[in-house]
Amino acid sequence: MFIGPYQLSNQLVLAPMAGVTDRPFRQLCKQLGAGMAVSEMVSSNSLLWGSEKTKRRANHEGEADPISVQIMGTDPVMMAEAARHNADNGAQIIDINMGCPAKKVCNVQAGSALMQNEPLVKDILEAVVNAVDIPVTLKTRTGWDTENRNALNIARIAEHAGIQALAIHGRTRTCMYKGDAEYDTIANVKSRISIPVIANGDISTPEKAKFVLDYTGADAVMIGRAAQGKPWIFREIEHYLQTGQIMSSPDTTEIRDILLGHLANLYEFYGEYTGVRMARKHISWYSKGQKHGAAFRQAVNKAETIEKQLEMTHTFFNTMIKREEIAA
Ligand SMILES: Cc1cc2nc3c(=O)[nH]c(=O)nc-3n(C[C@H](O)[C@H](O)[C@H](O)COP(=O)(O)O)c2cc1C
């Protein structure tokens, strides 16, 4: 699949997730098989660009191509400016967020709330596409609510505006994350437009990824929550798509090593104070479903230093590895 001049290495995309898809996590997912990883969203409000948080979000040092940065907002002029700013700071693809239902986002009419206002969508998309000479992509939901599934109208507006790929989360805004994602709307949109479509929502296994690709005819799938604590899901899906075989899951030693590498990158990227805090949720996700995981999570969440967090993580995984060796 191509996005403008960029050919993705496969059909697998890491979804943008605020507070999750920072540079260390994007790099890790790319190493483990994601063909593209979209950054956390960056506000179009230029007053925020100088903040530590936004500067960190715009840091792509060492990240594998293509570098896709998501922007969010409601004012076409500000969005165009945000696109230019990010393009000047290393973005190779600009992604526009009309898929996020968060209250904080929707109250200012951004994110998926924008889908209610098709003329404004058109103005924003045209302004952003005209502002930069790099590809612009769009992420949407299927509509505002189940009575107003206007993803096809939005898709047509996007295609006319020069958007180069469209990711669709198979839920409406009012669905938030409830119920199951539906793929009929995505299939319908895919059959009626000619730009690449990326299907998103509830893809959590290699079999589901293949099902969604086949059912919708989409060019790629986008995976969010299923990659949390399981960044190797991309190589597992890739293997299944290529061979029809299920790849065995990583053993505990490999999981430990992937997590320790991830932690080292988080500490380096954020420094000790924020790094330790950012690491907590990842450690929790990696230890989910493991024996004695709940007690470990409770304890490790209290660690305040890199040294303590690492020591507890080592001990938890090494104890599990020893237990497995004895049982084998
Ligand atoms: C913690 C979290 C943060 C998210 N942040 C964003 C965001 O910044 N921009 C966006 O377009 N979507 C965001 N989303 C939505 C995801 O990109 C994705 O569309 C959604 O999780 C459905 O995919 P999944 O079922 O594979 O998780 C977020 C989702 C989660 C769980």
PDBQT file of the ligand as one rigid body, heavy atoms in Angstrom, charges set to zero:
ROOT
HETATM    1  C1  LIG A 401      -5.820   5.212  25.133  1.00  0.00    +0.000 C 
HETATM    2  C2  LIG A 401      -6.343   5.562  23.767  1.00  0.00    +0.000 A 
HETATM    3  C3  LIG A 401      -6.005   6.783  23.194  1.00  0.00    +0.000 A 
HETATM    4  C4  LIG A 401      -6.471   7.129  21.920  1.00  0.00    +0.000 A 
HETATM    5  N1  LIG A 401      -6.072   8.309  21.349  1.00  0.00    +0.000 NA
HETATM    6  C5  LIG A 401      -6.423   8.585  20.072  1.00  0.00    +0.000 A 
HETATM    7  C6  LIG A 401      -5.904   9.731  19.422  1.00  0.00    +0.000 A 
HETATM    8  O1  LIG A 401      -5.121  10.506  19.979  1.00  0.00    +0.000 OA
HETATM    9  N2  LIG A 401      -6.294   9.951  18.138  1.00  0.00    +0.000 N 
HETATM   10  C7  LIG A 401      -7.170   9.111  17.478  1.00  0.00    +0.000 A 
HETATM   11  O2  LIG A 401      -7.482   9.353  16.314  1.00  0.00    +0.000 OA
HETATM   12  N3  LIG A 401      -7.663   8.026  18.080  1.00  0.00    +0.000 NA
HETATM   13  C8  LIG A 401      -7.293   7.727  19.335  1.00  0.00    +0.000 A 
HETATM   14  N4  LIG A 401      -7.750   6.578  19.923  1.00  0.00    +0.000 N 
HETATM   15  C9  LIG A 401      -8.579   5.635  19.139  1.00  0.00    +0.000 C 
HETATM   16  C10 LIG A 401      -7.691   4.563  18.487  1.00  0.00    +0.000 C 
HETATM   17  O3  LIG A 401      -6.829   5.130  17.529  1.00  0.00    +0.000 OA
HETATM   18  C11 LIG A 401      -8.558   3.487  17.781  1.00  0.00    +0.000 C 
HETATM   19  O4  LIG A 401      -9.325   4.095  16.777  1.00  0.00    +0.000 OA
HETATM   20  C12 LIG A 401      -9.490   2.765  18.746  1.00  0.00    +0.000 C 
HETATM   21  O5  LIG A 401      -8.812   2.385  19.938  1.00  0.00    +0.000 OA
HETATM   22  C13 LIG A 401     -10.093   1.501  18.099  1.00  0.00    +0.000 C 
HETATM   23  O6  LIG A 401      -9.086   0.586  17.717  1.00  0.00    +0.000 OA
HETATM   24  P1  LIG A 401      -8.751  -0.722  18.612  1.00  0.00    +0.000 P 
HETATM   25  O7  LIG A 401     -10.043  -1.473  18.793  1.00  0.00    +0.000 OA
HETATM   26  O8  LIG A 401      -7.767  -1.490  17.788  1.00  0.00    +0.000 OA
HETATM   27  O9  LIG A 401      -8.199  -0.240  19.917  1.00  0.00    +0.000 OA
HETATM   28  C14 LIG A 401      -7.311   6.227  21.201  1.00  0.00    +0.000 A 
HETATM   29  C15 LIG A 401      -7.662   5.006  21.796  1.00  0.00    +0.000 A 
HETATM   30  C16 LIG A 401      -7.193   4.662  23.056  1.00  0.00    +0.000 A 
HETATM   31  C17 LIG A 401      -7.568   3.320  23.636  1.00  0.00    +0.000 C 
ENDROOT
TORSDOF 0
